[in-house]
Amino acid sequence: MTSILPAATRPKVPAQRQPVPAAGPAGPPRRLRSSPPDLLLCGALLVAILLVQGWNIADYPTLSDDEGTYLAQAWAVQQGRGLAHYTYWYDHPPLGWIQIALLTWIPSRLSPSSMTVGTMRLVMLLVSAVSAVLVYVLARRLSLPRWAAGLAMGLFGLSPLSVVLQREIFLDNLAVMWTLLAFTLAASPSRHLWHHFGAGLAAATAVLTKETMLVVLPALLVTMWRHSHRDTRKFAVTGAVTACALIGFSYPLFALLKGELFPGGGHVSLWDGIRYQLTRPGSGFILDQGSGSYGVLHSWLYYDRVLPLGGLAGALLLVLTWRWSVTARSLAGPALTVAILTALALRPNGYLPAMYVIQALPFLALVLAGGVASVAHTVARRWRGPDERAWRTGGRYALAAVLAIAAGTYVVPRWYDGDRTAVTADANAPYRAASTWLTTRVADPGHTRVLVDDALWLDLAHAGYRPGLGVIWFYKADLDPAVTRTMPHGWKDLDYVVASPTVRRDAVNLPHVAAAIEHSTPVATFGAGGDRIEIRRIQTAGTADGGTR
């Protein structure tokens, strides 16, 4: 029907705004679940990641004391013993191991004796699965083409470095999952205000899971600013910051209500915990040979050079192509995250733990995939002329194919070797053997006192040793007054010390532990060299040969 209104008075219908492709022929789907190709690709990669990460998960890598600590604290929460299996001293916010307690609650109820580090590593597969899917979704929301999003997900989940570290029960893995959720909500294409509020809540949860994620918040803010609607940006950002701050302040409020915010006589405090984290001895400059940080860096590169070094190169490429690359601008948040974490790792005398790189892994994967997408876009499209001949088009695609084959030739054999080790090696046979010896060869576990690292603590607690005072986490013999009060004669009040690599390394700064090792003799040794585990009987006047006091 023809309009009878004059042209000047007809209402103007706004033109539909079309999405601008970043590095492919089409932008990402508005809802990923409505895109069968995305679902198929993401699902296939997820199956591969879970198979590689889950196979042999209990046997490799070596059980770590940190894993045992977090799982033992989760066990204490489940058992109603408080926030830790010893005095909670605000070393980390407790939300991390509360989540572990929830994840392991059903398995621990079905089989209480299975609440050990090796077995409970299986719950980390759920965290890895969620994080891997979020990497894919975030890549698509940041306008990466489908193949590049799949590349980012594969880099994140199948790198030997990721396979090793994501298997372990670390707070960092949980914090990364929440951080990825925050970035994914911040980059939501629908731009609902509740998505940005949710991003703030997820960010606060990440910080309360592992406080070091606090340094990533500026990059999250950049992502939210770029992806929020101009008309509602102030409300979105204000709401997200408010939600994050309100949840974050619950931690100091908790300490305040318990009367433990500031130091005082006879109690721990949040202030002391923060001061400890900020003043702990540094591990040296990361590029200074002989420093602890240099050793940590090389332990990362031992497992994989592609993701750490390639991710840094990808971030640098995105910075250099910022002006003309849509891909570079869309990945501003992940690139800034990599820059922040790299700058902190390069501090002259900062403390660099082995799990630090976990926080960077998804963002390294995203910027590396983005860098590859930017190069592919340049080769396949930007160099194309309006009247290009067929032989030049074929040459460009041949160049792209050669680059892809060269990259695959370099990466695949190295990743195959690293992942093959992860799915076949048994690094925990000495721990299992030591646990079996202590649960079968000691006549009266209920009246035996043994120093162990936390990787074995729950094994012995399930075997009948008294939690806390019978089976003693070795640090507490020197550092926890609640334990030292029960040891008036020091090492003489102990029966055994299990000298694992961690115990032998840290005994230098722990007088009771050092004395226990000095005044003991090995009765069983499992493994060889620096990785061996020695079960040592304390030599006192009341010790009978072949038994316990």
C-alpha positions as CSV (number, residue, x, y, z in Angstrom):
1,M,0.0,0.0,0.0
2,T,1.4,3.4,-1.0
3,S,1.9,5.9,1.8
4,I,-0.2,9.1,1.4
5,L,2.2,11.0,3.7
6,P,4.5,13.5,2.1
7,A,8.1,12.4,1.9
8,A,9.3,15.0,4.4
9,T,6.9,13.7,7.1
10,R,7.3,10.0,6.7
11,P,9.0,8.4,9.7
12,K,12.5,7.3,9.1
13,V,13.2,3.6,9.6
14,P,16.8,3.2,10.9
15,A,19.0,1.0,8.9
16,Q,19.9,-2.4,10.4
17,R,23.5,-2.2,11.6
18,Q,25.5,-5.1,10.2
19,P,28.3,-6.7,12.2
20,V,31.8,-6.0,10.9
21,P,33.9,-9.2,10.5
22,A,37.1,-9.2,12.4
23,A,39.2,-11.9,10.6
24,G,36.8,-14.0,8.6
25,P,33.9,-13.8,6.2
26,A,31.2,-13.4,8.9
27,G,30.9,-12.3,12.4
28,P,30.2,-14.6,15.4
29,P,26.7,-15.9,15.9
30,R,24.6,-13.9,18.4
31,R,23.8,-17.0,20.3
32,L,26.4,-19.8,20.1
33,R,23.9,-22.5,21.1
34,S,22.0,-21.8,17.9
35,S,25.1,-22.4,15.7
36,P,25.5,-26.2,14.9
37,P,29.0,-25.8,13.4
38,D,30.2,-24.0,16.6
39,L,28.6,-26.6,18.8
40,L,30.2,-29.5,16.9
41,L,33.6,-28.0,16.9
42,C,33.5,-27.0,20.5
43,G,32.1,-30.4,21.5
44,A,34.8,-32.4,19.6
45,L,37.6,-30.3,21.1
46,L,36.1,-30.7,24.6
47,V,36.0,-34.5,24.2
48,A,39.7,-34.5,23.1
49,I,40.7,-32.2,26.0
50,L,38.9,-34.3,28.6
51,L,40.5,-37.5,27.3
52,V,44.0,-36.2,27.4
53,Q,43.7,-34.4,30.7
54,G,41.7,-37.3,32.4
55,W,43.8,-40.2,31.3
56,N,46.4,-41.2,34.0
57,I,45.4,-38.1,36.0
58,A,46.1,-39.7,39.4
59,D,49.6,-40.8,38.4
60,Y,51.0,-37.7,36.7
61,P,52.3,-35.2,37.7
62,T,53.8,-35.8,41.1
63,L,51.5,-35.0,44.0
64,S,52.2,-31.6,45.4
65,D,52.0,-30.3,49.0
66,D,49.8,-27.4,47.8
67,E,47.3,-29.9,46.4
68,G,47.2,-31.7,49.7
69,T,46.8,-28.5,51.7
70,Y,43.8,-27.3,49.7
71,L,42.1,-30.8,49.7
72,A,42.7,-31.2,53.4
73,Q,41.2,-27.8,54.1
74,A,38.2,-28.8,51.9
75,W,37.9,-32.0,54.0
76,A,37.9,-29.9,57.2
77,V,35.0,-27.8,55.8
78,Q,33.1,-31.0,54.9
79,Q,33.7,-32.4,58.4
80,G,32.6,-29.3,60.1
81,R,36.1,-28.8,61.6
82,G,36.3,-25.1,60.5
83,L,37.9,-23.4,57.5
84,A,41.1,-25.5,57.7
85,H,42.5,-28.7,59.1
86,Y,44.7,-26.5,61.4
87,T,44.4,-22.9,62.5
88,Y,43.1,-20.8,59.6
89,W,45.5,-17.9,59.4
90,Y,44.2,-15.9,56.3
91,D,46.9,-17.1,54.0
92,H,44.3,-17.2,51.2
93,P,40.6,-16.4,51.1
94,P,38.7,-19.6,52.0
95,L,36.3,-19.5,49.1
96,G,38.6,-21.6,46.9
97,W,38.7,-24.7,49.1
98,I,35.0,-24.2,50.0
99,Q,34.4,-24.7,46.2
100,I,36.6,-27.8,46.3
101,A,34.6,-29.1,49.3
102,L,31.4,-28.7,47.2
103,L,33.0,-30.4,44.2
104,T,34.2,-33.4,46.2
105,W,31.2,-33.6,48.5
106,I,29.3,-36.4,46.7
107,P,32.5,-38.6,46.0
108,S,33.5,-38.2,49.6
109,R,30.1,-39.3,50.8
110,L,30.0,-42.3,48.5
111,S,33.6,-43.4,49.4
112,P,35.2,-41.5,52.3
113,S,38.5,-43.2,51.9
114,S,38.7,-41.9,48.3
115,M,39.1,-38.3,49.6
116,T,42.8,-38.3,48.7
117,V,44.8,-36.1,46.3
118,G,45.2,-38.6,43.5
119,T,41.6,-39.6,43.4
120,M,40.1,-36.2,43.8
121,R,42.0,-34.8,40.9
122,L,39.2,-36.1,38.8
123,V,37.0,-33.2,40.0
124,M,39.4,-30.8,38.2
125,L,38.2,-32.2,34.9
126,L,34.9,-30.4,35.5
127,V,36.8,-27.1,36.0
128,S,38.9,-27.7,32.9
129,A,35.8,-28.5,30.9
130,V,34.0,-25.3,31.9
131,S,37.1,-23.2,31.3
132,A,37.8,-24.7,27.9
133,V,34.2,-24.0,26.7
134,L,34.5,-20.5,28.1
135,V,37.7,-19.9,26.1
136,Y,35.8,-20.9,22.9
137,V,32.8,-18.7,23.7
138,L,34.9,-15.8,24.7
139,A,37.0,-16.1,21.5
140,R,33.8,-16.0,19.4
141,R,32.4,-13.0,21.3
142,L,35.7,-11.2,20.7
143,S,35.0,-11.7,16.9
144,L,37.5,-14.4,16.2
145,P,36.5,-16.7,13.3
146,R,35.3,-20.2,14.2
147,W,38.6,-21.9,13.3
148,A,40.6,-19.4,15.4
149,A,38.2,-19.9,18.4
150,G,38.8,-23.7,18.0
151,L,42.6,-23.0,17.9
152,A,42.4,-21.0,21.1
153,M,40.5,-23.8,22.8
154,G,42.9,-26.4,21.6
155,L,45.9,-24.4,22.7
156,F,44.5,-23.8,26.1
157,G,43.4,-27.4,26.7
158,L,45.9,-29.6,24.9
159,S,49.2,-27.8,25.6
160,P,51.4,-30.1,27.7
161,L,51.9,-27.3,30.2
162,S,48.1,-26.9,30.5
163,V,47.6,-30.7,30.8
164,V,50.0,-30.9,33.7
165,L,48.9,-27.8,35.6
166,Q,45.1,-28.1,35.0
167,R,45.1,-31.6,36.5
168,E,46.3,-30.4,39.8
169,I,44.0,-29.2,42.6
170,F,45.1,-25.6,42.6
171,L,43.1,-22.6,43.5
172,D,44.4,-20.9,40.4
173,N,42.4,-23.3,38.1
174,L,39.2,-22.4,39.9
175,A,40.0,-18.7,39.8
176,V,40.7,-18.8,36.1
177,M,37.3,-20.4,35.5
178,W,35.6,-17.5,37.2
179,T,37.8,-14.9,35.5
180,L,36.9,-16.4,32.1
181,L,33.2,-16.3,33.0
182,A,33.6,-12.6,33.9
183,F,35.3,-11.8,30.6
184,T,32.6,-13.8,28.7
185,L,29.8,-11.9,30.4
186,A,31.6,-8.6,29.9
187,A,31.8,-9.3,26.1
188,S,28.2,-10.4,25.8
189,P,26.8,-9.3,22.4
190,S,23.4,-8.7,23.8
191,R,24.8,-6.0,26.2
192,H,22.2,-6.6,28.9
193,L,23.0,-4.8,32.2
194,W,22.7,-8.0,34.2
195,H,25.5,-9.5,32.1
196,H,27.8,-6.8,33.3
197,F,26.6,-7.1,36.9
198,G,27.2,-10.8,36.6
199,A,30.7,-10.1,35.3
200,G,31.4,-8.1,38.5
201,L,30.1,-10.9,40.6
202,A,32.2,-13.5,38.8
203,A,35.3,-11.2,39.1
204,A,34.8,-10.9,42.8
205,T,34.4,-14.7,43.1
206,A,37.7,-15.1,41.2
207,V,39.5,-12.7,43.5
208,L,38.1,-14.4,46.6
209,T,39.2,-17.8,45.1
210,K,42.8,-16.6,44.5
211,E,43.6,-13.0,45.5
212,T,46.2,-12.6,42.8
213,M,43.4,-12.4,40.1
214,L,43.0,-8.8,41.4
215,V,45.6,-7.6,39.0
216,V,43.6,-8.8,36.0
217,L,40.6,-6.6,36.8
218,P,41.8,-3.6,34.7
219,A,41.8,-5.8,31.6
220,L,38.3,-6.9,32.5
221,L,37.3,-3.3,32.7
222,V,38.7,-2.6,29.3
223,T,36.8,-5.5,27.8
224,M,33.6,-4.3,29.4
225,W,34.1,-0.7,28.3
226,R,34.6,-1.8,24.7
227,H,31.6,-4.1,24.6
228,S,29.1,-2.1,26.5
229,H,26.5,0.1,24.8
230,R,27.5,3.7,24.7
231,D,24.1,4.8,26.1
232,T,24.3,2.4,29.1
233,R,28.0,2.2,29.5
234,K,28.1,4.3,32.7
235,F,25.4,2.2,34.4
236,A,27.0,-1.1,33.2
237,V,30.5,-0.3,34.5
238,T,29.2,1.3,37.7
239,G,27.0,-1.8,38.4
240,A,29.9,-4.2,37.7
241,V,32.3,-2.3,39.9
242,T,29.8,-2.0,42.7
243,A,28.9,-5.7,42.6
244,C,32.6,-6.7,42.6
245,A,33.4,-4.4,45.5
246,L,30.4,-5.4,47.6
247,I,31.3,-9.1,47.3
248,G,35.0,-8.5,47.7
249,F,34.5,-6.6,50.9
250,S,32.8,-9.6,52.5
251,Y,36.3,-11.1,53.2
252,P,37.6,-8.2,55.4
253,L,34.1,-8.0,56.9
254,F,34.3,-11.7,57.9
255,A,37.7,-11.0,59.6
256,L,36.3,-7.9,61.3
257,L,33.3,-9.8,62.7
258,K,35.6,-12.5,64.1
259,G,37.8,-9.9,65.7
260,E,40.7,-10.9,63.4
261,L,41.1,-8.0,61.1
262,F,44.1,-6.5,62.9
263,P,46.9,-8.2,64.9
264,G,46.3,-8.9,68.5
265,G,47.3,-11.2,71.3
266,G,46.4,-14.8,71.0
267,H,44.8,-14.8,67.5
268,V,45.6,-14.6,63.8
269,S,44.7,-11.7,61.6
270,L,43.9,-10.7,58.1
271,W,46.5,-8.0,58.3
272,D,49.2,-10.5,59.2
273,G,48.2,-12.7,56.3
274,I,48.4,-9.8,53.8
275,R,51.7,-8.7,55.2
276,Y,53.1,-12.2,54.9
277,Q,52.0,-12.4,51.2
278,L,53.5,-9.0,50.4
279,T,56.8,-9.5,52.3
280,R,57.6,-13.1,51.6
281,P,61.1,-13.6,50.2
282,G,61.4,-13.1,46.5
283,S,62.7,-15.8,44.1
284,G,64.9,-13.5,42.1
285,F,64.7,-12.0,38.6
286,I,63.2,-14.4,36.1
287,L,66.0,-13.9,33.5
288,D,68.8,-14.2,36.1
289,Q,70.4,-17.7,35.8
290,G,70.5,-19.4,39.1
291,S,67.5,-17.6,40.6
292,G,64.4,-19.5,41.7
293,S,62.3,-17.6,39.2
294,Y,64.6,-18.7,36.3
295,G,64.1,-22.3,37.4
296,V,60.4,-21.8,37.4
297,L,60.4,-20.3,33.9
298,H,62.5,-23.2,32.6
299,S,60.1,-25.7,34.2
300,W,57.3,-24.1,32.2
301,L,59.3,-24.1,29.0
302,Y,60.3,-27.8,29.6
303,Y,56.7,-28.8,29.2
304,D,55.8,-26.4,26.4
305,R,57.5,-23.4,24.6
306,V,54.7,-22.9,22.1
307,L,52.0,-21.5,24.3
308,P,54.1,-19.2,26.5
309,L,56.4,-17.8,23.9
310,G,53.9,-17.9,21.1
311,G,51.4,-16.2,23.3
312,L,53.8,-13.4,24.0
313,A,54.6,-13.0,20.3
314,G,50.9,-12.9,19.5
315,A,50.3,-10.2,22.1
316,L,53.2,-8.2,20.6
317,L,51.8,-8.6,17.1
318,L,48.4,-7.4,18.2
319,V,50.0,-4.3,19.8
320,L,51.9,-3.6,16.6
321,T,48.8,-4.0,14.4
322,W,46.5,-2.1,16.7
323,R,45.7,0.8,14.3
324,W,44.5,-1.3,11.3
325,S,43.6,-4.7,12.7
326,V,40.0,-5.2,14.0
327,T,41.3,-8.4,15.6
328,A,43.9,-6.6,17.6
329,R,41.3,-4.1,18.9
330,S,38.8,-6.8,19.8
331,L,41.5,-8.7,21.8
332,A,42.5,-5.6,23.9
333,G,41.4,-7.2,27.2
334,P,43.3,-10.5,26.8
335,A,46.3,-8.8,25.4
336,L,46.4,-6.4,28.4
337,T,46.0,-9.4,30.8
338,V,49.1,-11.0,29.2
339,A,51.0,-7.7,29.5
340,I,50.1,-7.2,33.2
341,L,51.0,-10.8,34.2
342,T,54.2,-10.6,32.2
343,A,55.2,-7.3,33.8
344,L,54.6,-8.8,37.3
345,A,56.6,-11.9,36.4
346,L,59.5,-9.6,35.4
347,R,59.7,-7.8,38.7
348,P,63.4,-7.7,39.9
349,N,62.9,-9.8,43.0
350,G,59.3,-10.9,43.0
351,Y,58.0,-14.2,44.2
352,L,57.1,-16.5,41.3
353,P,55.3,-19.7,42.2
354,A,55.1,-22.6,39.7
355,M,51.4,-22.2,39.3
356,Y,51.5,-18.5,38.4
357,V,51.4,-19.3,34.7
358,I,48.0,-20.9,35.1
359,Q,46.4,-17.4,35.3
360,A,47.9,-16.5,31.9
361,L,47.2,-19.7,30.0
362,P,43.8,-18.9,28.6
363,F,44.8,-15.4,27.6
364,L,48.0,-16.6,26.0
365,A,45.9,-19.0,24.0
366,L,43.5,-16.2,22.9
367,V,46.1,-13.8,21.8
368,L,48.1,-16.5,20.0
369,A,45.0,-17.6,18.1
370,G,44.2,-13.9,17.5
371,G,47.7,-13.3,16.1
372,V,47.4,-16.3,13.8
373,A,44.0,-15.1,12.7
374,S,45.4,-11.7,12.0
375,V,48.2,-13.1,9.8
376,A,45.8,-15.4,8.0
377,H,43.5,-12.5,7.3
378,T,46.4,-10.5,5.9
379,V,47.6,-13.3,3.7
380,A,44.1,-14.4,2.5
381,R,42.3,-11.1,2.2
382,R,44.2,-7.9,2.8
383,W,46.7,-8.5,0.0
384,R,43.9,-9.3,-2.4
385,G,43.6,-6.7,-5.2
386,P,40.4,-5.8,-7.0
387,D,41.6,-7.4,-10.3
388,E,43.8,-10.1,-8.9
389,R,44.6,-13.0,-11.2
390,A,44.0,-16.6,-10.3
391,W,47.7,-17.5,-10.0
392,R,48.2,-14.8,-7.4
393,T,45.2,-16.0,-5.4
394,G,46.5,-19.5,-5.5
395,G,49.9,-18.2,-4.4
396,R,48.5,-16.5,-1.4
397,Y,46.6,-19.6,-0.3
398,A,49.6,-21.7,-0.9
399,L,51.6,-19.4,1.3
400,A,49.0,-19.7,4.0
401,A,49.1,-23.5,3.7
402,V,52.9,-23.6,3.9
403,L,52.8,-21.5,7.1
404,A,50.1,-23.8,8.6
405,I,52.1,-26.9,7.8
406,A,55.3,-25.5,9.1
407,A,53.6,-24.6,12.4
408,G,52.0,-28.0,12.7
409,T,55.3,-29.7,11.9
410,Y,57.0,-27.8,14.8
411,V,54.2,-28.1,17.3
412,V,52.6,-31.5,16.9
413,P,55.7,-33.7,17.7
414,R,56.6,-31.7,20.8
415,W,53.0,-31.7,22.1
416,Y,52.7,-35.4,21.3
417,D,55.8,-36.2,23.4
418,G,54.6,-34.0,26.3
419,D,51.1,-35.3,26.3
420,R,52.3,-38.9,25.9
421,T,54.3,-38.5,29.1
422,A,51.3,-37.2,30.9
423,V,49.1,-40.1,29.9
424,T,51.6,-42.9,30.5
425,A,54.1,-41.9,33.2
426,D,53.7,-42.9,36.9
427,A,55.3,-40.2,39.0
428,N,53.3,-41.1,42.2
429,A,54.3,-44.7,42.8
430,P,56.6,-43.7,45.8
431,Y,53.7,-41.8,47.4
432,R,51.4,-44.8,47.1
433,A,54.0,-47.1,48.4
434,A,54.7,-44.9,51.4
435,S,51.0,-44.6,52.2
436,T,50.6,-48.4,52.0
437,W,53.5,-48.9,54.3
438,L,52.3,-46.5,56.9
439,T,48.7,-47.9,56.9
440,T,49.8,-51.6,57.1
441,R,53.1,-51.8,58.9
442,V,52.5,-49.5,61.9
443,A,50.9,-51.5,64.7
444,D,48.9,-48.7,66.4
445,P,48.2,-45.7,64.2
446,G,45.8,-44.2,66.7
447,H,48.8,-43.7,69.2
448,T,51.5,-42.9,66.6
449,R,52.7,-39.4,65.7
450,V,54.2,-38.9,62.3
451,L,55.3,-35.8,60.4
452,V,54.2,-35.8,56.7
453,D,53.7,-33.4,53.9
454,D,50.1,-32.5,53.1
455,A,50.0,-34.8,50.0
456,L,49.9,-37.8,52.4
457,W,48.0,-36.1,55.2
458,L,44.5,-37.3,54.2
459,D,45.7,-40.8,53.4
460,L,46.8,-41.3,57.0
461,A,43.8,-39.5,58.5
462,H,41.6,-42.1,56.7
463,A,43.9,-44.9,58.0
464,G,43.2,-44.2,61.7
465,Y,45.9,-41.7,62.6
466,R,44.6,-38.8,64.7
467,P,43.9,-35.8,62.3
468,G,46.0,-32.9,63.3
469,L,47.9,-34.2,66.3
470,G,48.7,-37.8,65.3
471,V,49.4,-37.2,61.6
472,I,51.0,-33.7,61.6
473,W,51.5,-31.5,58.6
474,F,55.3,-30.9,59.0
475,Y,55.1,-27.1,58.8
476,K,52.8,-27.0,61.9
477,A,55.4,-28.7,64.1
478,D,57.3,-25.4,64.1
479,L,54.8,-22.7,63.1
480,D,51.4,-23.5,64.8
481,P,51.3,-23.0,68.6
482,A,48.3,-25.3,68.8
483,V,50.7,-28.1,67.7
484,T,53.9,-27.1,69.3
485,R,52.1,-27.0,72.7
486,T,51.5,-30.8,72.3
487,M,55.3,-31.3,71.7
488,P,57.0,-30.2,74.9
489,H,60.0,-32.3,74.1
490,G,60.2,-31.3,70.5
491,W,61.2,-34.1,68.1
492,K,61.3,-36.6,70.9
493,D,57.5,-36.5,71.0
494,L,57.3,-37.9,67.4
495,D,57.5,-41.5,66.2
496,Y,58.1,-41.1,62.4
497,V,58.9,-38.4,59.9
498,V,58.2,-39.0,56.2
499,A,61.0,-37.3,54.4
500,S,59.5,-36.5,51.0
501,P,61.3,-34.0,48.7
502,T,59.2,-31.1,50.0
503,V,60.0,-32.0,53.7
504,R,63.7,-32.3,53.0
505,R,63.8,-29.0,51.1
506,D,62.0,-26.9,53.7
507,A,63.4,-28.5,56.8
508,V,66.3,-26.0,56.6
509,N,64.0,-23.3,58.0
510,L,62.1,-25.6,60.4
511,P,64.1,-26.6,63.5
512,H,61.8,-29.3,64.8
513,V,61.5,-30.9,61.4
514,A,65.3,-30.7,60.8
515,A,66.0,-32.3,64.2
516,A,63.5,-35.1,63.6
517,I,65.3,-36.0,60.3
518,E,68.7,-35.7,62.0
519,H,67.7,-38.0,64.9
520,S,66.0,-40.7,62.8
521,T,66.9,-43.6,60.6
522,P,65.3,-44.8,57.4
523,V,63.1,-47.9,57.8
524,A,61.7,-47.8,54.3
525,T,62.6,-45.9,51.1
526,F,60.6,-45.6,48.0
527,G,61.9,-44.2,44.7
528,A,65.4,-43.0,44.1
529,G,67.5,-39.9,43.9
530,G,66.0,-36.5,44.8
531,D,62.4,-37.8,44.3
532,R,62.7,-40.5,46.9
533,I,60.4,-40.8,49.9
534,E,62.0,-42.0,53.1
535,I,60.0,-43.2,56.1
536,R,62.3,-42.5,59.1
537,R,61.8,-43.7,62.6
538,I,62.7,-41.3,65.4
539,Q,65.5,-42.6,67.6
540,T,64.7,-42.0,71.3
541,A,65.4,-43.9,74.5
542,G,61.8,-45.3,74.5
543,T,61.7,-46.5,71.0
544,A,61.7,-50.3,70.6
545,D,63.4,-51.7,67.6
546,G,60.8,-52.7,65.0
547,G,57.9,-50.9,66.6
548,T,56.6,-47.7,68.0
549,R,56.5,-46.3,71.5
